[in-house]
Amino acid sequence: MASMRVHELAKEFGMDSKVLLSRIQDLKIAAKSHASVLSEANVEKIREALAPELGAKAAAGMDAEAAAKAQAEKAAADEKKAEEERARRAAVERERELRAEERARREHNSAAKGEASAAAASAKQTKRPPAPAVNSGLSSLARQIEEQKAAAEHRRKKAAQDARAAKLAAEVAKKKAVAEALANRGAKKPAAKPAVERRPKPAPTAAPRKSSFDSLLSQIEAEKNRLTAEKAARPSRNGNAAAGNKKNAKGAGKRGGHHFEPDVPELSNNGEDRYAQMAVQAEKMQRDKVLAEARAAVAAASNNEGEGRRKKRKEKREAAQRERIAQEAMERGIDPSLMLDENVVEVMQGSTVGEFADLLGVPSGDVIKRLFLLGQALTVTQTMSDELIELIADDMGRKVRIVSPEEEFAVVYNDKEEDLKPRPPVVTVMGHVDHGKTSLLDAIRHTGVASGEAGGITQHIGASVVDINGRQITFIDTPGHEAFTAMRARGAQVTDVIVLVVAADDGVMPQTIEAINHAKAANVPIVVAVNKIDKPGAQPDRVRQELVEHGVIPEEWGGSNMFVNVSAKQKLGIDDLLETIILQADVLELKANPDALASGFVIEANLDKGRGPVATVLVQRGTLKPGDSVVAGESYGRVRALIDPRGNHAKQATPSDPVEILGLSSVPTAGDEFRVFEDERDARKLAEERAMRARLKEQQTKSHMSLDDLFNRIEEGTTELNLVVKADVQGSIEALRDAFEKMDQSEVKIQIIHSAVGGVTETDVTLAAASDAIIIGFNVRPTAGARKAAEHEKVDIRLYRVIYQAIEDINAARIGMLAPEFVDKDTGSAEVRDVFRVPKVGNIAGCYITEGEISRDDKVRVVRDSKVIYEGKISSLRRFKDDVKSVKQGYECGIGVDGYQDIKVGDVIEGYRTEEVERTE
Ligand SMILES: Nc1nc2c(ncn2[C@@H]2O[C@H](COP(=O)(O)OP(=O)(O)OP(=O)(O)O)[C@@H](O)[C@H]2O)c(=O)[nH]1
């Protein structure tokens, strides 16, 4: 059975497609509409889940006759069942009665038996309360058990008595034997055999440990006799025994391996002394024997358990191997279960239909057929997207793992704890416009230079290094959150600490809040530099209070953020700030392995006329040296020279060092990863593959989170929906926040990562791209730059005019039912450069089309300061007094907006069309 569409399945079930769709969504299976394709596995799942419901439905749908027949059949079956049950119960009753009779009979017999017990029995019987027949049967059974228990106890005691008697007899026999042996000692040695034979029969291995001192003595004697006899029977070790032969010697040796042969010295013959010696011997023998037994037991156990142990060790080895693979998988960002499962087939990203079929060992025709059923007509030589590879494999019940080309070179950074060495912190300065970021960086650099090497004028390489009390701090030179977020958007996490500059005379401003949000999104700690404290209007405490409202709480007030008052202009508090940064870094315990091939990120790059491509990189791991083969983004090459921030040639750059690289093949982009390879060919191959992938990616840029995609993302495990909210007034933001809080967030948590009053800017788009967020705008418009950036980054910008629409959309998106069938498509944008008053017609906007093309039939919105102030239709579109159908970008025209006279110079007229969009998967 192949995959099916929802409506096909609904038809099969005799259900309404919509009803089935909602049931499917309840089952958390991705399906958006009646046309959605369901995989075979999902169809099976749905069938199973709906089986009871469908069964009931089927029963309900049967005609009356069939229903009556079924009912009759059921009644007959029930009756038959009841009959059987009655018969079974009767049989049980009969059995019970018979048992009671039998018990009564036995009781009667035992009561009659024995005169002595008769009285007792009758006494017992009189004691027992008169009970009905069944009860008396039970109590007699209990009595029988009691009697049997007593008899067993008696037998046990008797056996114990017998054993004790036998033991005593054995002891006596032993004593006798010892006495005899002692008496015979010295006169004539007893024959070996009889001595051994005389060993008392019940002298088991366990007995000596428990036996008394006397019995031990007798054992010693017996053992000694046995040994003497054995010695006499086998050749002496020095080989002069006439009877000696090699075989015997060997056999004795072997026996010695398992046998306990205590070294018992001869005893002197006089009285108490002799007994003392015997006592010592007894103790020694006891100990040695126990030891020997223990050893034998261990040897036996290890022989028996050898197999088990080997198995265990093998299991342990395999578990360790699995753990290692899982660890490696996690470090490479791969699902460990896919790497551990032997049934998983690894398929190279971008495989053709033919290659895919070969890897799975199936005919290409089969794959093509399945693709066709999914609405994808591909030929054998066409490449399959990741999604199709997974879909078709799933359809075939096969497991695959898509291997990206870069994975071949994926370096697993798994440094051992002992290889990690402390490294300096990397700091970015952020803050509102004009709060003194540049001045502060200058002041800091000046401090560094003053206390550092003489003559070291900092070069602009994108980062600078400052020394404070022998400790290094690396500052990223580009202040502001744009650069920071742009880097982060590219996956480059280079900053350890953010210095947030807030002017003491100005307080918290919109960009201050933006910076806080960026820092929080990146999970980077903030050190606050309250700047301009030299100014008369400075209120550093007010800054603290304002920041508290945004979750930045001073340490002295019980929070976790360090604050320092500074004046960048008068260079006050700079050392204090640097020391605070060091303190914050110490808290972070920053470490890296310097003894490895270097890797890190490009923080700035340009093409220098004289020197060719130049890139400033920040080393994050390992040590970079001239001569290293390096890849930086899509560029590669051999490091010709390293230049430090002071403009000097460097011999090496270690973790947290910024350094300029010369010798690359092309100019990389800020935020690109760089990595050193042992072999230059590998570096080149990776760079080329990256370039190829970038081209591919350009064609199919991975979209960021979008409302259309939210349901699928939730299905894939997304649990958070990040939002950037921009609105015309603060009240709208608060209202939206309130509404979200009331929403069911059990499946996906809604987080507003940034909100502000104003139009949607490029920075909003970069933040959204970096945090995989959706931008929501209320009565605001994106700037042209923001729109372009969003298009490029595939960031979803949703613009609303009423709050409930946004709430409805997000609610619908969560369950995959987002259905705005109509969307506004922008057509063009015009800048109002003049306003003409035309009698009888009204005000006409003299415009310049800055983007796209505006047509006479388009709807328009009038935008002022990024806010929509009017929406309506075009009443007239003219070029030089002529009515025209449309005007393209770069041309001037006159636009009359129907019903709106308040047009002003500087307004923007945006043309758009409302189009019906067919929702696809
Ligand atoms: N009085 C006083 N003025 C300062 C201080 N720090 C900076 N300024 C002044 O504030 C103005 C802005 O300083 P910048 O360093 O350019 O501020 P910025 O944050 O880098 O500004 P942008 O680059 O435009 O974002 C300049 O005129 C500085 O001279 C200070 O500590 N005290």
The ligand as a Gaussian input file, in Angstrom:
#p B3LYP/6-31G(d) Opt

LIG

0 1
 N       30.895000      64.571000      28.616000
 C       31.115000      63.411000      28.072000
 N       30.901000      63.261000      26.786000
 C       31.131000      62.033000      26.239000
 C       31.590000      60.967000      27.007000
 N       31.713000      59.882000      26.196000
 C       31.356000      60.248000      24.968000
 N       30.995000      61.542000      24.971000
 C       30.534000      62.335000      23.845000
 O       29.344000      61.783000      23.341000
 C       29.301000      61.901000      21.945000
 C       29.079000      60.549000      21.313000
 O       30.157000      59.694000      21.569000
 P       30.531000      58.476000      20.675000
 O       31.653000      57.771000      21.298000
 O       30.639000      58.863000      19.262000
 O       29.196000      57.656000      20.863000
 P       28.797000      56.341000      20.117000
 O       27.913000      55.597000      21.044000
 O       29.970000      55.636000      19.616000
 O       27.942000      56.898000      18.955000
 P       27.536000      56.179000      17.582000
 O       28.793000      55.656000      16.980000
 O       26.900000      57.262000      16.797000
 O       26.568000      55.103000      17.953000
 C       30.642000      62.505000      21.526000
 O       30.457000      63.857000      21.305000
 C       31.541000      62.289000      22.711000
 O       32.513000      63.295000      22.840000
 C       31.831000      61.177000      28.391000
 O       32.227000      60.324000      29.174000
 N       31.559000      62.420000      28.865000

